[in-house]
């Protein structure tokens, strides 16, 4: 199995998987799977799209189109695979929750099967929290020395966010998820006001 090259972007709260495998040949037997936050074992992956049913190219494209994807198997560079919360059965909200996501795409062309398997952090709510807290801190007073608690909270959040990304880079996914929980707790005031003793 060869390695496929895709890029994951988030645009307007929607995951976009962009096919960058350097070959314009039509894709076949496309299989798209996702693991949502805290669901990273193989049995908990969700299949969002599967055209590997042994049908012809037109029937495969019909499966993709009927599933609500604008991705065109014969023009893989044209449109990304867009994944909205409504396409993922385990997501019951209108937006993706913060956390660690795993995307897997298997497909073939030219008689070779390709695989893409990538973990990515999605931290939209946490990033908004950090920005809001930073704006509040910067606007709070001319004497920043009196605002040490706000600064410490910001430092904790930024340190945890950096650490979570470092964990993902080093394939320490459980540690990354723990840091996401800590950041969420700090932002919401749930369970704690600092990283010490957060659960």
C-alpha positions in Angstrom: 0.0 0.0 0.0 1.4 3.4 -1.0 1.1 6.7 0.9 -1.5 9.2 -0.2 -1.0 12.9 0.2 -3.9 14.9 1.4 -4.2 18.2 3.3 -6.6 18.9 6.1 -8.0 22.4 6.4 -10.8 23.9 8.4 -12.9 26.5 6.7 -16.0 27.9 8.5 -16.1 25.0 11.0 -16.0 22.4 8.1 -13.1 20.0 7.6 -11.8 20.0 4.0 -9.7 17.1 2.9 -7.8 18.2 -0.2 -6.3 15.5 -2.4 -2.7 16.4 -3.2 -1.4 13.0 -4.4 0.6 14.1 -7.4 -1.4 12.2 -10.0 -4.5 13.4 -11.9 -5.7 9.9 -12.6 -9.3 9.2 -11.5 -9.6 7.7 -8.0 -11.4 4.4 -7.4 -12.6 2.5 -4.4 -12.7 5.5 -2.1 -13.1 4.8 1.6 -13.3 7.7 4.1 -13.3 7.1 7.8 -13.1 9.3 10.8 -12.5 8.9 14.6 -13.9 11.7 16.6 -12.5 13.0 20.0 -11.9 10.3 22.6 -12.8 7.6 20.0 -9.4 6.7 18.5 -9.4 2.9 18.5 -10.2 1.0 15.3 -13.6 -0.3 16.4 -14.8 3.3 17.1 -13.9 4.6 13.6 -16.9 5.7 11.6 -17.1 5.1 7.8 -18.5 8.2 6.1 -18.0 7.1 2.5 -17.3 3.8 0.8 -17.3 3.3 -3.0 -15.2 0.1 -2.8 -18.1 -2.1 -3.8 -16.8 -3.3 -7.1 -19.1 -1.1 -9.2 -18.1 0.9 -12.2 -16.7 4.5 -12.1 -20.1 6.1 -12.8 -21.7 4.2 -10.0 -18.9 5.1 -7.6 -19.3 8.8 -8.4 -23.1 8.5 -7.8 -22.3 7.1 -4.3 -20.1 10.1 -3.6 -22.6 12.6 -4.9 -25.6 11.0 -3.1 -23.7 11.2 0.1 -23.5 15.0 -0.3 -19.9 15.3 -1.3 -18.8 17.6 -4.2 -15.6 15.6 -4.6 -15.2 14.3 -8.2 -13.3 11.0 -8.5 -12.3 11.9 -12.1 -11.0 15.3 -11.0 -9.4 14.8 -7.6 -7.8 18.3 -7.7 -11.1 20.1 -8.3 -13.1 20.0 -5.0 -12.1 18.9 -1.5 -14.0 16.3 0.5 -15.9 18.5 2.9 -17.0 17.0 6.2 -19.7 18.8 8.1 -20.9 17.8 11.6 -24.1 16.4 10.0 -22.1 13.8 8.0 -20.6 12.3 11.2 -23.1 10.1 13.1 -21.4 10.4 16.5 -21.5 14.3 16.3 -24.9 15.3 17.7 -24.3 19.1 17.6 -24.3 21.6 14.8 -20.6 22.2 15.3 -17.6 20.0 15.8 -16.5 19.7 19.4 -12.9 20.6 20.3 -10.6 17.6 20.3 -8.4 15.3 18.4 -9.7 13.9 15.1 -8.3 11.1 12.9 -9.1 11.0 9.2 -8.4 8.0 7.0 -8.7 7.9 3.3 -8.0 4.8 1.2 -8.3 4.8 -2.6 -6.7 3.4 -5.7 -5.6 4.3 -9.1 -3.3 2.7 -11.7 -3.6 -0.7 -9.9 -2.1 0.7 -6.6 -3.9 1.2 -3.4 -3.1 4.4 -1.5 -3.7 5.3 2.2 -3.8 8.6 4.1 -4.0 8.5 7.9 -3.7 11.7 9.8 -4.5 13.1 13.2 -5.5 16.8 13.6 -6.4 19.0 16.5 -9.6 21.0 16.2 -9.7 23.7 18.9 -12.1 26.4 17.7 -13.8 27.0 21.0 -10.5 26.9 22.9 -8.8 29.3 20.5 -11.7 31.7 20.8 -11.4 31.4 24.6 -7.6 32.2 24.4 -8.3 35.2 22.1 -11.0 36.6 24.4 -9.0 36.2 27.5 -6.0 37.9 25.8 -8.1 40.8 24.7 -9.6 41.1 28.2 -6.1 41.0 29.8 -4.7 43.6 27.4 -7.7 46.0 27.9 -7.9 45.5 31.7 -5.5 47.9 33.1 -2.4 50.0 32.3 -0.6 48.2 35.1 -0.4 44.6 33.9 1.5 43.6 37.0 -1.8 43.7 38.9 -3.3 41.2 36.5 -1.0 38.3 37.2 -3.9 35.8 37.5 -5.2 36.6 34.0 -1.6 36.3 32.6 -1.1 33.0 34.4 -4.3 31.6 32.9 -3.3 32.7 29.5 0.2 31.2 29.9 -1.4 27.9 31.0 -3.7 27.8 28.0 -1.0 28.6 25.5 1.4 26.1 27.1 -1.2 23.4 27.0 -2.2 24.2 23.4 1.5 24.0 22.4 1.9 20.8 24.3 -1.1 19.2 22.7 0.2 19.9 19.3 3.6 18.5 20.3 1.9 15.3 21.6 0.0 14.9 18.2 3.3 15.3 16.3 4.9 12.6 18.5 1.8 10.3 18.2 1.0 10.7 21.9 -2.7 10.9 21.3 -4.0 10.1 24.8 -1.7 12.9 26.2 -3.0 15.3 23.6 -6.6 14.5 24.5 -5.8 15.1 28.2 -4.5 18.6 27.4 -7.6 19.4 25.4 -9.7 18.4 28.4 -7.6 20.7 30.7 -7.9 23.6 28.3 -11.7 23.1 28.0 -11.9 23.1 31.8 -10.0 26.3 32.2 -12.1 28.0 29.5 -15.4 26.9 30.9 -14.5 27.1 34.6 -15.6 23.4 34.8 -13.8 21.4 37.5 -11.1 23.9 38.1 -9.6 27.3 37.6 -6.1 26.2 36.9 -4.4 23.1 35.6 -3.6 21.8 39.1 -6.1 19.2 40.0 -8.2 19.4 36.8 -10.0 16.2 36.0 
